[in-house]
Structure formats: structure tokens, C-alpha cells
Amino acid sequence: MSTSTLRLAIVGHTNTGKTSLVRTLCHNRKFGEVADRAGTTRQVSAVRLGFDADTLIELFDSPGLENAPHLIEALEALPGERHDGPDRIDRFLDEPALVERFDQEARVLELMRAVDAALYVIDVREPVLEKYLDELAILGLGARPLLAVLNFTASPLSREQAWRDALARVSLHTVLSFDAAIREPATEKRLFDKLATLLDGFQPTIARWLAHREQEEKERRQAALAAIADLLIDIAALRRTHRSDDIGLREPLLQEIQDRTHHREQACVETLLALYRFGRDDYSDNGLPLVQGRWPDPPLDPATLADHGIRTGSHLGAGAGIGAVFDIASGGLSLGTGTLVGGAVGAGTGLLRSAGEGLLERARGLRRLGVEDAVLRLLAWRQLHLLGALIRRGHGNPEPLQATAEERWKRDRLPSSLLRARLRPGWSALNELPEREPGRERARARLAADLAEALEQAPSSP
């Protein structure tokens, strides 16, 4: 399907968040430079949006306008028809002395003559000053459709309504609130829908891009939930066995379980960061308990459990302070044998058979070691916490990442898919068994669905 490439300029006053907006729209944390100082962008920079080797949209980040009041006077002094805006812009660009004097503005006006439309980014924390209205008047001379993007609308200093009133007075009614610090697919869709109303000829291009974005977002979230489900099943099914009379082997096995759990969780963290196009260096100092992309506290540390409000069973504290690793000889659950058998019957004969195998191992003088329910709840909570934050985090956000905890996983009973994984050592890649037991993929799909439901029920991240 052939569609035209939409060329879109991002323009506005200095330091209004233009580069941050481009980062959020292209989901690229590395695009350009973002800093809390004027004039960070000095050149026009471009990024292409598309798929299957087709470029559908080109975004052009431009230098900030800084001297609009004097520039508008210079433009009015040029000869030519007063109401022929493009002609006046061309005459300005043909005057070397004026181009040198208004270097940044000249780059922006040259860009405006080459694009199909422009997004005028406004920092709504700023008062409505005459210089901003002069900028709009100058950009209007380029005869290109303008969409006003109101940035930082969530700030307590926001003057959004004052800006909307001012824009209406200069007959600019195509306005959208779009906080570049927040990644919100619905808002991104509204932005491109508004552009489609301004640009009839580009409606097929915009429709293709939005359909691609929607599918990409769906696949990314599914992949993230599958990665978390994989982590939880690997840890739930993780076990080590030693002879009851071999006390010296117990501590090394406990430490191995702890290390494997920690490294497996870290691998999941890195997968989620990569899926949402972030990296370790994006978390050097933020609100999540991540340090350079890593969790600073091991999930098996009892203090970590307590810090997150997760209570453990009475067996917590067994074995050199690694209390979250416990003896699962009785079928792998932190319950009495009677409760276990009743639960196993309710879940199916496969569980009962595995429970019996555990009891048989105990009769043979063997002890199984694994990770207890409280740790699984914490692992689920931390990954949902991270995923929820990444889903909402704009790539132009320079501030520490904040996210809302998913309370449900702190207290609810584990899903049946994880209870089954307890009794299926062949489901865990960490056990290094020669063959995987059947049923793992079905269990992962069910668990991913449970995680998706928990994610939807969680409060939105700020």
C-alpha cells in the first residue's frame, strides 16, 4: 500500500519541551538533548517513523524561537504584498544579513516552507506574553497548518485555560494537551487524529501509522506479561534436593536458589526495559527501587518482604538468614499435609500425584528446597510495578520514574498456574533438566492473563 510521507515540524519557543515531545512520539530516549536551559537544540534534527521499510512520518525538531518581536518588525519592513506570507518568508530567507541576525528563526522558517504541517509546542506554565503571539503570527506566514500542543498541563503552575483563550483569540482552535513526560497511546492517537482533520491528503498515512502503533503496543504488552509469567513459573518450579542427613549441603543449595532467583529476576527487568526502549542508564536515580537498571535489594531478603508489606509463613528465618527459601518436601506448598491433599484434589490428580512424590521423597530421607509464596508475590508485585510505570513513561521525561504498587499481589492467593508450577520442576529452566514437562505453555498463558487483569485493576501511575 503506497502512502505519502507526512513531514511534520516541531516548533515553538526555546525550552518548551519540543525535543521531549519528539522522544515520546518516536519512543526513543536517545533522540536529541534534553536540558533545563534555553537553546539546547541549535540545529534541525529529523527522525523517521514507519515500518516494513516505509517511512510514513518524518518529525523535524527545530531550534527555539527567541527573538520574535524584532523579527516580525523586520518582516513587516520587507517589500512585497502584506498578506502574502510565504512570499515575505522567502524574501527574508534571501537576505543574508537578516538570516545571520535571526539565525535560529531563519532555520525554523526555512523548515516551515519544507514541511506539510507543524506542531507548536507551548509550555503552559508560562504566562501568555506578546512574544508568543508574535511567534504564532510569524509561523502563520508559512501557510502551513498548525496544531498547538499544550505541554506540562499536569503542573500545578499550569495556565492551560489562559492559553486556550489566547489561542482562540488569534483563531487557532486546533489545540491538544499532550504532556511529553507521559506516554499515553490514547493521547498520541488524538494528536494524529487532529492532524488528519487538517490534512485530508494524509489521512491514509496517518491511519496506517496509528494502526501500526496500536498493534505494536498490544504486542509489546503481551510480550512483557509473558516475560513476567516466565519469570514466576521459573521461580515457582525452582527446587533443589538434598539428603536429610547431609546438613552441610543445605546452605550451599539455599544460596544457589537465592542467586538464581536474583539473576532470573534481573533478566526479566532487562527484558521489560528493552521492550519499552529504555536501558540501565535511564534509571540511575529514580523513584523505582532500581539502581542503574537493577534492583538494589535481593527478593529473598526478609527485610525486603517486610518493606513491601508482604507477610511470610512461620517457617521464615530458616537457614542462615535466607528465610524465604524453605523446605517443600510436603508437595512444595507452605501448608499442612491435610490442606495440601485437599488443595491438590481440587486442582487435579496431577497435583496430588506430585504431592505424593514429595511425601515419598521425605520417606526416602530427601528434602526439597524452593522459594516460598511470599517471594513469588513480591516478584510479581515488583515486575507489575515496573511494567505499569514503563507503560506510562514518556521517553521525553527527565524526571525520576514514579509508579503505583499493585496491592492485589501482596495479599491474594497465588494463581492456580503458579500452584501447579510448584509441583512441576520440569517447567523451570533454572533446574537444568534434560526435558521440559508438558503443560508449561498453557500455564504461562493462563498466568499472563491473570497478570493482565491485575495490571488493568491497578491505579494509573502518576
C-alpha positions in Angstrom: 0.0 0.0 0.0 1.5 3.3 -1.1 1.0 6.4 1.0 2.7 9.8 1.1 5.2 10.6 3.8 3.9 13.3 6.2 6.6 15.9 7.1 5.9 17.4 10.5 7.9 20.2 12.1 8.1 20.6 15.9 8.3 24.3 16.6 8.0 26.7 19.5 9.8 29.0 21.9 13.0 27.9 23.5 12.8 25.3 26.2 9.1 24.4 25.8 9.8 20.6 25.5 10.0 20.2 21.7 12.7 17.5 21.9 10.9 15.7 24.7 7.8 15.6 22.5 9.8 14.1 19.7 11.3 11.5 22.0 7.9 10.5 23.3 6.3 10.3 19.8 9.2 8.2 18.4 9.7 6.1 21.6 13.4 7.0 21.5 15.0 8.1 24.8 18.3 8.9 22.9 16.9 11.4 20.4 18.4 14.8 20.8 19.4 16.5 24.0 17.0 17.5 26.8 18.2 20.0 29.4 16.7 22.6 31.6 18.3 25.5 29.8 17.5 27.7 26.9 18.6 26.9 23.4 19.6 23.3 23.8 18.6 22.5 20.2 20.6 24.6 17.7 20.1 22.6 14.5 17.2 20.9 12.8 17.2 17.2 13.6 15.0 14.6 12.0 13.6 11.2 12.9 11.6 8.8 10.7 8.5 6.9 11.8 7.4 3.9 9.8 7.6 0.1 9.4 8.3 -2.5 6.7 10.9 -0.2 5.1 8.3 2.5 4.6 8.7 6.0 6.1 5.2 7.2 7.0 6.1 10.3 9.1 9.2 12.5 9.4 9.5 14.6 12.6 11.7 17.6 12.5 12.9 19.0 15.8 13.8 22.7 15.4 15.7 25.4 17.3 13.7 27.5 19.7 12.3 30.9 18.6 13.8 33.6 20.8 13.5 36.9 19.0 10.0 37.0 17.5 9.2 40.7 18.4 12.1 42.0 16.5 11.7 39.5 13.7 8.1 40.4 13.0 9.2 44.1 12.7 11.9 43.1 10.2 9.4 41.0 8.2 6.9 43.9 8.0 9.6 46.2 6.7 10.3 43.9 3.7 8.8 45.0 0.4 6.0 42.9 -1.1 2.4 42.1 -0.6 1.5 42.5 3.1 -0.8 39.5 3.1 1.4 37.1 1.1 3.0 35.3 3.9 5.1 32.7 2.0 6.4 35.5 -0.3 7.6 37.5 2.7 9.3 34.5 4.3 11.1 33.8 1.0 12.2 37.4 0.8 13.5 37.2 4.4 15.5 34.0 3.6 17.0 35.7 0.6 18.5 38.4 2.8 21.9 37.2 4.2 22.1 40.0 6.7 18.7 39.1 8.2 19.4 35.4 8.1 22.6 36.0 10.1 20.9 38.3 12.6 18.0 35.9 13.1 19.9 32.7 12.7 17.6 30.3 14.7 14.4 31.8 13.5 15.7 31.5 9.9 16.2 27.8 10.4 12.7 27.4 11.7 11.1 29.4 8.8 13.1 27.5 6.2 11.8 24.3 7.8 8.2 25.6 7.7 8.5 26.1 4.0 9.5 22.5 3.5 7.0 20.6 5.7 3.3 19.7 5.5 2.3 20.9 9.0 3.7 21.9 12.3 3.2 21.3 16.0 3.6 24.5 18.0 4.7 23.4 21.5 3.7 25.6 24.4 4.9 25.5 28.0 1.6 26.3 29.7 3.4 27.1 33.0 4.5 30.3 31.2 2.2 33.4 31.2 0.7 34.3 27.8 3.1 37.0 26.6 3.1 39.1 23.5 6.2 37.4 22.2 4.4 34.1 21.9 1.6 35.6 19.9 4.3 37.2 17.7 5.7 33.7 17.2 2.3 32.4 16.1 1.9 35.3 13.7 5.3 34.6 12.1 4.7 30.9 11.8 1.3 31.6 10.3 3.1 33.4 7.4 4.4 30.0 6.3 0.9 29.0 5.2 1.2 25.6 6.9 -1.5 24.0 9.2 -0.6 24.5 12.9 -1.6 22.3 15.8 -1.0 23.8 19.2 0.4 21.3 21.7 0.0 22.3 25.4 2.8 20.8 27.3 3.2 20.5 31.1 -0.5 20.6 31.7 -0.2 18.4 34.8 1.9 21.0 36.6 0.3 23.0 39.5 1.7 26.1 37.7 -0.4 25.3 34.5 -2.2 28.2 32.8 -3.9 25.9 30.4 -7.2 27.8 30.2 -5.5 31.2 29.7 -3.5 29.7 26.8 -6.6 28.2 25.3 -8.4 31.5 25.5 -5.4 33.3 23.9 -5.1 30.8 21.1 -8.8 31.2 20.3 -8.4 35.0 20.1 -5.8 34.5 17.3 -8.1 32.0 15.6 -6.0 28.9 16.4 -8.6 26.4 17.6 -6.8 23.1 16.9 -5.3 22.5 20.3 -4.3 19.4 22.2 -3.0 18.8 25.7 0.0 16.4 25.4 2.4 16.1 28.4 5.6 14.9 26.8 6.7 13.4 30.1 3.8 10.8 30.0 3.5 8.1 27.3 -0.2 7.8 26.6 -1.3 6.0 23.5 -4.8 7.5 23.6 -3.4 11.0 23.6 -1.0 10.2 20.8 -3.9 8.9 18.7 -5.8 12.1 19.4 -2.8 14.1 18.2 -2.7 12.3 14.9 -6.5 12.3 14.5 -6.4 16.1 14.8 -3.7 16.3 12.2 -5.8 14.1 9.9 -8.6 16.6 10.1 -6.2 19.3 9.0 -4.5 17.3 6.2 -7.1 15.4 4.1 -4.4 14.1 1.8 -2.5 12.4 4.5 -5.4 10.5 6.2 -4.3 7.1 4.7 -0.8 7.7 6.0 -1.9 8.6 9.5 -4.4 5.7 9.6 -1.6 3.3 8.7 0.7 4.7 11.4 -2.0 4.6 14.1 -3.0 1.0 13.2 0.7 0.0 13.4 1.2 1.8 16.7 -1.9 0.1 18.2 -0.7 -3.4 17.1 2.8 -2.7 18.3 1.6 -1.6 21.7 -0.6 -4.7 22.1 2.3 -7.0 21.1 4.7 -5.2 23.4 2.4 -5.5 26.4 1.7 -9.2 25.7 5.5 -9.9 25.4 6.0 -8.1 28.7 3.3 -10.1 30.5 4.7 -13.3 29.0 8.2 -12.4 30.3 6.8 -11.8 33.8 4.9 -15.1 33.7 8.0 -16.9 32.5 9.9 -15.5 35.5 7.3 -16.5 38.0 7.0 -20.0 36.7 10.7 -20.5 36.6 11.0 -19.4 40.2 7.9 -21.3 41.4 9.2 -24.6 39.9 12.8 -24.0 41.1 13.9 -26.7 43.5 16.9 -28.3 44.9 17.1 -31.7 46.8 19.4 -32.9 49.4 19.5 -35.8 51.9 18.1 -35.1 55.3 21.3 -36.2 56.9 23.5 -34.0 54.7 23.3 -30.8 56.6 26.4 -29.3 55.0 24.8 -29.3 51.6 21.7 -27.4 52.7 23.4 -23.9 52.9 25.1 -24.0 49.5 21.8 -25.1 47.9 19.9 -22.3 49.7 22.5 -19.8 48.4 22.3 -21.2 44.9 18.5 -20.8 44.9 18.8 -17.2 46.1 21.4 -16.4 43.5 19.4 -18.0 40.7 16.3 -16.2 41.7 18.0 -12.8 41.8 19.7 -13.2 38.4 16.5 -14.5 36.9 14.6 -11.5 38.1 17.3 -9.2 36.8 17.0 -10.8 33.4 13.2 -10.1 33.4 13.8 -6.5 34.4 16.2 -6.0 31.5 13.7 -7.6 29.1 11.0 -5.2 30.2 13.3 -2.2 29.8 14.3 -3.3 26.3 10.7 -3.9 25.3 9.8 -0.3 26.1 13.1 1.1 24.7 14.8 2.0 28.0 18.1 0.9 29.3 20.0 0.7 32.6 21.3 4.2 32.3 17.7 5.6 32.3 17.4 4.6 36.0 20.5 6.0 37.6 18.5 7.8 40.3 14.7 7.4 40.2 11.6 6.5 42.2 11.6 2.8 41.4 13.8 0.6 43.6 16.2 0.2 40.7 19.8 1.4 40.6 21.3 1.5 37.1 18.5 -0.8 35.9 19.0 -3.3 38.8 17.0 -4.0 41.9 19.3 -3.0 44.9 17.8 -5.5 47.3 17.6 -9.2 46.7 14.0 -10.5 46.6 14.7 -13.3 49.2 15.8 -10.8 51.8 13.2 -11.0 54.6 13.6 -7.2 55.2 12.7 -6.6 51.5 9.5 -8.6 52.0 8.6 -6.6 55.2 9.4 -3.3 53.4 6.8 -4.1 50.8 4.1 -5.2 53.3 4.3 -8.9 52.5 4.0 -11.3 55.3 5.6 -14.7 55.3 4.8 -18.0 56.9 6.1 -19.3 60.2 9.0 -21.1 58.5 10.6 -17.7 57.6 14.0 -17.4 59.0 15.2 -20.9 58.5 18.7 -21.3 57.2 21.4 -18.7 57.5 19.0 -15.7 57.1 17.7 -16.9 53.8 14.3 -17.3 55.3 12.4 -17.0 52.0 13.8 -20.3 50.9 12.0 -23.2 52.6 11.6 -26.9 52.7 9.0 -28.0 50.3 9.1 -31.7 50.9 5.4 -31.7 51.5 4.5 -31.2 47.9 6.0 -27.7 47.6 3.4 -25.7 49.5 3.7 -23.9 52.8 0.7 -25.7 54.1 0.0 -28.7 56.3 -0.3 -32.1 54.6 -4.1 -32.3 55.1 -4.6 -28.9 53.5 -2.2 -29.8 50.7 -4.0 -33.0 49.8 -7.4 -31.2 49.8 -6.0 -28.4 47.6 -4.3 -30.9 45.3 -7.6 -32.9 44.8 -9.3 -29.6 43.9 -6.7 -28.7 41.4 -6.5 -32.1 39.7 -4.9 -35.5 40.1 -1.6 -34.3 38.6 -1.1 -32.2 41.7 -2.0 -35.0 44.0 0.5 -37.3 42.3 3.2 -34.7 42.6 2.4 -34.1 46.2 2.7 -37.8 46.8 6.1 -37.8 45.1 7.2 -35.2 47.6 6.0 -37.2 50.5 7.7 -40.2 49.1 11.0 -38.3 48.8 10.6 -37.4 52.5 10.1 -41.0 53.3 13.3 -41.8 51.5 15.2 -39.2 53.5 15.3 -36.4 50.9 14.5 -32.8 51.4 13.3 -30.4 48.6 14.2 -26.7 48.8 12.4 -24.0 46.9 11.1 -20.4 47.1 8.1 -19.6 49.2 4.8 -17.9 48.2 5.7 -14.6 49.8 8.7 -14.2 47.5 6.6 -15.1 44.4 4.1 -12.4 45.4 6.9 -9.9 45.8 8.4 -10.8 42.4 5.0 -10.4 40.8 4.5 -7.1 42.5 7.9 -5.7 41.5 7.5 -6.7 37.9 3.9 -5.3 37.6 5.2 -2.2 39.3 7.9 -1.7 36.7 5.7 -2.6 33.8 2.9 -0.2 34.8 5.5 2.6 35.1 7.1 1.8 31.8 3.7 1.8 30.0 3.0 5.3 31.2 6.5 6.8 31.0 7.2 9.2 28.1 10.6 8.9 26.6 11.0 12.7 27.0 10.6 12.5 30.7 13.8 13.6 32.5 12.3 13.2 36.0 12.6 10.2 38.4 10.2 7.5 37.5 7.2 7.1 39.9 4.8 4.2 39.8 1.9 2.8 41.9 2.2 -0.5 43.6 -0.2 -3.3 42.7 -1.7 -4.1 46.0 -3.6 -7.3 45.0 -0.4 -9.4 44.6 0.7 -8.6 48.2 -2.2 -10.4 49.8 -4.0 -12.6 47.3 -3.6 -16.4 47.0 -1.3 -17.3 44.1 -3.0 -18.2 40.8 -3.5 -21.9 40.1 -0.9 -21.8 37.3 1.8 -21.0 39.9 0.5 -23.6 42.3 0.9 -26.1 39.6 4.3 -24.9 38.8 5.3 -25.6 42.4 5.0 -29.3 41.6 6.5 -29.3 38.1 10.3 -29.0 38.3 10.5 -29.6 34.6 8.7 -26.3 34.0 11.7 -24.3 35.3 14.7 -23.6 33.1 16.7 -23.0 36.3 16.5 -26.7 37.2 18.5 -27.7 34.1 16.6 -30.8 33.5 17.0 -32.6 30.2 13.4 -32.2 29.1 10.5 -29.8 29.9 7.4 -31.3 31.3 4.2 -30.7 29.2 1.7 -28.0 30.1 4.1 -25.1 30.7 2.9 -23.0 27.8 -0.7 -23.4 28.8 0.2 -22.4 32.4 2.2 -19.4 31.1 -0.8 -18.2 29.0 -3.2 -18.5 32.0 -0.7 -16.7 34.3 -0.2 -13.9 31.7 -3.9 -13.4 31.6 -4.0 -13.2 35.4 -1.2 -10.6 35.3 -3.0 -8.6 32.6 -6.1 -8.5 34.8 -4.1 -7.3 37.8 -2.4 -4.7 35.7 -5.7 -3.3 34.4 -7.1 -3.1 38.0 -4.0 -1.2 39.3 -4.3 2.6 39.7 -2.7 4.6 36.9 0.9 5.7 37.5 1.3 9.4 38.1 
